[in-house]
Amino acid sequence: MRVLPVFAALPAVLAAPVQALAAGVQRPIPNPQSATAELWFFVASVGLLLALAAVHWLVARR
């Protein structure tokens, strides 16, 4: 049973040189927001604030 861990680690040992030759990861550069996206974000933000105000008003009446 002492031989089993050696064989279990064998794929990692064989793959190590291949991983060392792998190219570095290039981080993606995000695109800037469009005016339409900013408008819809503003509309959603106002809707969220109105919903929070409505919940506050309903809870405060109790």
N, CA, C and O atoms as a MOPAC input file, in Angstrom:
PM7 MOZYME 1SCF
protein

 N      0.80100 1    -1.19800 1     0.00000 1
 C      0.00000 1     0.00000 1     0.00000 1
 C      0.84600 1     1.26600 1     0.00000 1
 O      0.31100 1     2.35700 1    -0.19800 1
 N      2.12600 1     1.15200 1     0.21200 1
 C      2.98500 1     2.34100 1     0.18000 1
 C      3.24000 1     2.81900 1    -1.24400 1
 O      3.62800 1     3.96800 1    -1.45600 1
 N      3.02400 1     1.95000 1    -2.20700 1
 C      3.28200 1     2.30600 1    -3.60000 1
 C      2.14000 1     3.17000 1    -4.16200 1
 O      2.36600 1     3.97200 1    -5.06800 1
 N      0.94400 1     3.01600 1    -3.64300 1
 C     -0.21400 1     3.73400 1    -4.16800 1
 C     -0.06000 1     5.26000 1    -4.12500 1
 O     -0.37100 1     5.90800 1    -5.12400 1
 N      0.40400 1     5.87300 1    -3.02000 1
 C      0.58000 1     7.33400 1    -3.04700 1
 C      1.59500 1     7.80300 1    -4.08800 1
 O      1.46000 1     8.89900 1    -4.63200 1
 N      2.59500 1     6.99500 1    -4.36700 1
 C      3.58700 1     7.37200 1    -5.37900 1
 C      2.92800 1     7.44000 1    -6.75200 1
 O      3.15800 1     8.38200 1    -7.51000 1
 N      2.10800 1     6.44100 1    -7.07000 1
 C      1.41800 1     6.44300 1    -8.35300 1
 C      0.33200 1     7.52200 1    -8.41500 1
 O      0.02800 1     8.03600 1    -9.49100 1
 N     -0.24200 1     7.85800 1    -7.28200 1
 C     -1.27000 1     8.89700 1    -7.26200 1
 C     -0.65900 1    10.27000 1    -7.53800 1
 O     -1.31100 1    11.12000 1    -8.14300 1
 N      0.57600 1    10.49800 1    -7.10900 1
 C      1.23800 1    11.78500 1    -7.31600 1
 C      1.93200 1    11.86600 1    -8.67000 1
 O      2.37300 1    12.94400 1    -9.06900 1
 N      2.03500 1    10.76600 1    -9.37400 1
 C      2.75500 1    10.73200 1   -10.65000 1
 C      2.16800 1    11.69100 1   -11.69800 1
 O      2.94600 1    12.37600 1   -12.36100 1
 N      0.85300 1    11.77900 1   -11.88600 1
 C      0.34100 1    12.73200 1   -12.89100 1
 C      0.69700 1    14.18800 1   -12.57700 1
 O      0.96200 1    14.96900 1   -13.49100 1
 N      0.70400 1    14.55200 1   -11.30900 1
 C      1.05600 1    15.92400 1   -10.94700 1
 C      2.52200 1    16.20300 1   -11.24100 1
 O      2.87300 1    17.29700 1   -11.68200 1
 N      3.36700 1    15.22900 1   -11.00000 1
 C      4.80000 1    15.40400 1   -11.26000 1
 C      5.05600 1    15.50400 1   -12.75800 1
 O      5.90400 1    16.28500 1   -13.19100 1
 N      4.33500 1    14.72700 1   -13.55000 1
 C      4.52800 1    14.76700 1   -14.99700 1
 C      3.94300 1    16.04100 1   -15.61700 1
 O      4.44100 1    16.51000 1   -16.64100 1
 N      2.90400 1    16.60100 1   -15.01700 1
 C      2.26500 1    17.79100 1   -15.57500 1
 C      2.96100 1    19.07800 1   -15.14300 1
 O      2.69900 1    20.13100 1   -15.72300 1
 N      3.83300 1    19.02800 1   -14.15000 1
 C      4.48200 1    20.23800 1   -13.64000 1
 C      5.28300 1    20.97600 1   -14.71700 1
 O      5.16000 1    22.19700 1   -14.80700 1
 N      6.09100 1    20.30400 1   -15.53400 1
 C      6.83100 1    21.05100 1   -16.56600 1
 C      5.90700 1    21.70000 1   -17.60600 1
 O      6.21100 1    22.77500 1   -18.12300 1
 N      4.80800 1    21.05900 1   -17.90300 1
 C      3.86700 1    21.61500 1   -18.87500 1
 C      3.24500 1    22.89300 1   -18.31800 1
 O      3.07500 1    23.86700 1   -19.05100 1
 N      2.90600 1    22.89900 1   -17.03200 1
 C      2.31500 1    24.08700 1   -16.42700 1
 C      3.32400 1    25.22400 1   -16.34800 1
 O      2.94700 1    26.39300 1   -16.42800 1
 N      4.60100 1    24.89600 1   -16.19200 1
 C      5.62200 1    25.93800 1   -16.11700 1
 C      5.78600 1    26.64100 1   -17.46500 1
 O      6.19600 1    27.80100 1   -17.50700 1
 N      5.47500 1    25.96100 1   -18.55600 1
 C      5.60100 1    26.54300 1   -19.88700 1
 C      4.33700 1    27.28400 1   -20.33400 1
 O      4.32300 1    27.89100 1   -21.40400 1
 N      3.29100 1    27.23900 1   -19.53200 1
 C      2.03400 1    27.88700 1   -19.91300 1
 C      2.21600 1    29.40300 1   -19.96500 1
 O      3.01400 1    29.97700 1   -19.22400 1
 N      1.46400 1    30.02600 1   -20.84500 1
 C      1.53600 1    31.48500 1   -20.98800 1
 C      0.83700 1    32.16200 1   -19.81800 1
 O     -0.07500 1    31.60100 1   -19.21000 1
 N      1.27500 1    33.36400 1   -19.51700 1
 C      0.64900 1    34.12300 1   -18.44200 1
 C     -0.76300 1    34.53800 1   -18.80900 1
 O     -1.08700 1    34.68100 1   -19.98800 1
 N     -1.58600 1    34.72700 1   -17.82300 1
 C     -2.97700 1    35.09600 1   -18.04600 1
 C     -3.07600 1    36.60500 1   -18.24900 1
 O     -2.55600 1    37.38200 1   -17.44800 1
 N     -3.73900 1    37.00800 1   -19.31200 1
 C     -3.97000 1    38.41900 1   -19.58900 1
 C     -5.33800 1    38.79800 1   -19.03400 1
 O     -6.35400 1    38.22800 1   -19.43200 1
 N     -5.36200 1    39.75600 1   -18.11600 1
 C     -6.63600 1    40.17900 1   -17.54100 1
 C     -7.44400 1    40.93300 1   -18.58700 1
 O     -6.89500 1    41.76000 1   -19.31400 1
 N     -8.74800 1    40.65400 1   -18.67000 1
 C     -9.57400 1    41.39000 1   -19.63000 1
 C     -9.79100 1    42.83000 1   -19.17700 1
 O     -9.91900 1    43.11100 1   -17.98500 1
 N     -9.83000 1    43.72100 1   -20.13700 1
 C    -10.06300 1    45.13800 1   -19.85200 1
 C    -11.55600 1    45.39600 1   -20.04700 1
 O    -12.07200 1    45.19500 1   -21.14700 1
 N    -12.25900 1    45.83700 1   -19.00400 1
 C    -13.70300 1    46.05100 1   -19.15700 1
 C    -14.00500 1    47.24400 1   -20.05700 1
 O    -13.26200 1    48.22400 1   -20.08800 1
 N    -15.09400 1    47.14000 1   -20.77600 1
 C    -15.52900 1    48.23400 1   -21.64200 1
 C    -16.18400 1    49.32200 1   -20.79700 1
 O    -16.77700 1    49.02500 1   -19.75900 1
 N    -16.08500 1    50.57700 1   -21.22600 1
 C    -16.75800 1    51.65000 1   -20.48200 1
 C    -18.27900 1    51.53000 1   -20.62000 1
 O    -18.78600 1    50.94900 1   -21.58000 1
 N    -18.98900 1    52.08900 1   -19.64600 1
 C    -20.45300 1    52.05000 1   -19.68200 1
 C    -20.97600 1    53.00700 1   -20.75000 1
 O    -20.44200 1    54.09800 1   -20.95300 1
 N    -22.01600 1    52.57200 1   -21.41100 1
 C    -22.64700 1    53.44900 1   -22.40400 1
 C    -23.63500 1    54.37700 1   -21.69800 1
 O    -23.99400 1    54.16000 1   -20.54100 1
 N    -24.06200 1    55.40200 1   -22.40700 1
 C    -25.03000 1    56.34700 1   -21.84300 1
 C    -26.36200 1    55.65000 1   -21.56800 1
 O    -27.04200 1    55.96500 1   -20.59100 1
 N    -26.72900 1    54.71000 1   -22.42500 1
 C    -27.97900 1    53.97500 1   -22.21800 1
 C    -27.90800 1    53.12800 1   -20.95600 1
 O    -28.86800 1    53.06800 1   -20.18800 1
 N    -26.77100 1    52.47500 1   -20.74400 1
 C    -26.61200 1    51.66200 1   -19.53900 1
 C    -26.65700 1    52.52400 1   -18.28400 1
 O    -27.24000 1    52.12600 1   -17.27600 1
 N    -26.05100 1    53.69100 1   -18.34300 1
 C    -26.08800 1    54.58700 1   -17.18100 1
 C    -27.50100 1    55.09500 1   -16.92500 1
 O    -27.90200 1    55.24100 1   -15.77100 1
 N    -28.25600 1    55.36300 1   -17.97700 1
 C    -29.63900 1    55.80600 1   -17.80900 1
 C    -30.47500 1    54.72200 1   -17.13700 1
 O    -31.22800 1    55.01000 1   -16.20600 1
 N    -30.35000 1    53.47900 1   -17.59900 1
 C    -31.12900 1    52.39400 1   -17.00600 1
 C    -30.68700 1    52.09900 1   -15.57900 1
 O    -31.50700 1    51.70700 1   -14.74900 1
 N    -29.42200 1    52.27900 1   -15.28700 1
 C    -28.96000 1    52.11400 1   -13.90900 1
 C    -29.58600 1    53.17900 1   -13.01800 1
 O    -29.99300 1    52.89000 1   -11.89300 1
 N    -29.66400 1    54.41000 1   -13.51700 1
 C    -30.30200 1    55.49600 1   -12.76400 1
 C    -31.78100 1    55.20000 1   -12.53400 1
 O    -32.29200 1    55.40300 1   -11.43300 1
 N    -32.46500 1    54.72100 1   -13.56900 1
 C    -33.89000 1    54.39300 1   -13.43700 1
 C    -34.08300 1    53.28500 1   -12.40800 1
 O    -34.99400 1    53.36200 1   -11.58400 1
 N    -33.25100 1    52.27200 1   -12.44500 1
 C    -33.34700 1    51.17900 1   -11.47700 1
 C    -33.03900 1    51.66100 1   -10.07000 1
 O    -33.67400 1    51.21900 1    -9.11200 1
 N    -32.08000 1    52.55700 1    -9.93200 1
 C    -31.74000 1    53.09900 1    -8.61000 1
 C    -32.89600 1    53.90300 1    -8.03000 1
 O    -33.20900 1    53.78000 1    -6.84600 1
 N    -33.52700 1    54.71700 1    -8.85600 1
 C    -34.68000 1    55.49400 1    -8.39000 1
 C    -35.82100 1    54.55200 1    -8.00900 1
 O    -36.49100 1    54.76800 1    -6.99900 1
 N    -36.04300 1    53.51800 1    -8.80400 1
 C    -37.08000 1    52.53600 1    -8.47900 1
 C    -36.81200 1    51.83300 1    -7.16000 1
 O    -37.73400 1    51.59600 1    -6.38000 1
 N    -35.55100 1    51.49900 1    -6.90900 1
 C    -35.19100 1    50.86500 1    -5.63800 1
 C    -35.43600 1    51.81100 1    -4.47100 1
 O    -35.97000 1    51.40300 1    -3.44000 1
 N    -35.05200 1    53.06900 1    -4.62900 1
 C    -35.27900 1    54.04400 1    -3.55900 1
 C    -36.77100 1    54.24700 1    -3.29700 1
 O    -37.18300 1    54.36900 1    -2.14300 1
 N    -37.57500 1    54.28400 1    -4.34600 1
 C    -39.02400 1    54.42000 1    -4.16400 1
 C    -39.60900 1    53.20100 1    -3.45400 1
 O    -40.48400 1    53.33900 1    -2.59900 1
 N    -39.13400 1    52.02300 1    -3.80200 1
 C    -39.61200 1    50.80900 1    -3.13700 1
 C    -39.21600 1    50.80100 1    -1.66800 1
 O    -40.01600 1    50.41800 1    -0.81400 1
 N    -37.99700 1    51.21800 1    -1.36300 1
 C    -37.57200 1    51.28800 1     0.03800 1
 C    -38.38800 1    52.31200 1     0.81300 1
 O    -38.74700 1    52.07400 1     1.96600 1
 N    -38.68400 1    53.44300 1     0.19500 1
 C    -39.49700 1    54.46100 1     0.85800 1
 C    -40.91100 1    53.94100 1     1.10000 1
 O    -41.49600 1    54.21400 1     2.14900 1
 N    -41.46800 1    53.19400 1     0.14600 1
 C    -42.81000 1    52.63600 1     0.31500 1
 C    -42.84200 1    51.62300 1     1.45600 1
 O    -43.78600 1    51.61000 1     2.24700 1
 N    -41.83100 1    50.78600 1     1.54600 1
 C    -41.76500 1    49.81300 1     2.64000 1
 C    -41.62500 1    50.53300 1     3.96800 1
 O    -42.26500 1    50.15300 1     4.94800 1
 N    -40.80700 1    51.55700 1     4.01400 1
 C    -40.64400 1    52.32100 1     5.25400 1
 C    -41.97300 1    52.95800 1     5.66700 1
 O    -42.33800 1    52.93600 1     6.84200 1
 N    -42.68600 1    53.52000 1     4.70600 1
 C    -43.97000 1    54.15400 1     4.99400 1
 C    -44.98100 1    53.12600 1     5.50800 1
 O    -45.71500 1    53.39400 1     6.46000 1
 N    -45.01800 1    51.92700 1     4.86300 1
 C    -45.96300 1    50.89300 1     5.29100 1
 C    -45.63100 1    50.36300 1     6.68000 1
 O    -46.53700 1    50.12000 1     7.47700 1
 N    -44.37100 1    50.18300 1     6.97800 1
 C    -43.97200 1    49.64300 1     8.27800 1
 C    -44.16000 1    50.69100 1     9.37100 1
 O    -44.52800 1    50.34600 1    10.49400 1
 N    -43.91600 1    51.94800 1     9.06700 1
 C    -44.03700 1    53.00300 1    10.07200 1
 C    -45.49300 1    53.24200 1    10.46900 1
 O    -45.75000 1    53.76000 1    11.55600 1
 N    -46.44000 1    52.88100 1     9.62700 1
 C    -47.85600 1    53.08200 1     9.93500 1
 C    -48.35800 1    52.10300 1    10.98100 1
 O    -49.38900 1    52.36100 1    11.60100 1
 N    -47.67500 1    50.99700 1    11.19900 1
 C    -48.13800 1    49.98400 1    12.16000 1
 C    -48.12300 1    50.49100 1    13.53400 1
 O    -48.48200 1    49.76700 1    14.46300 1

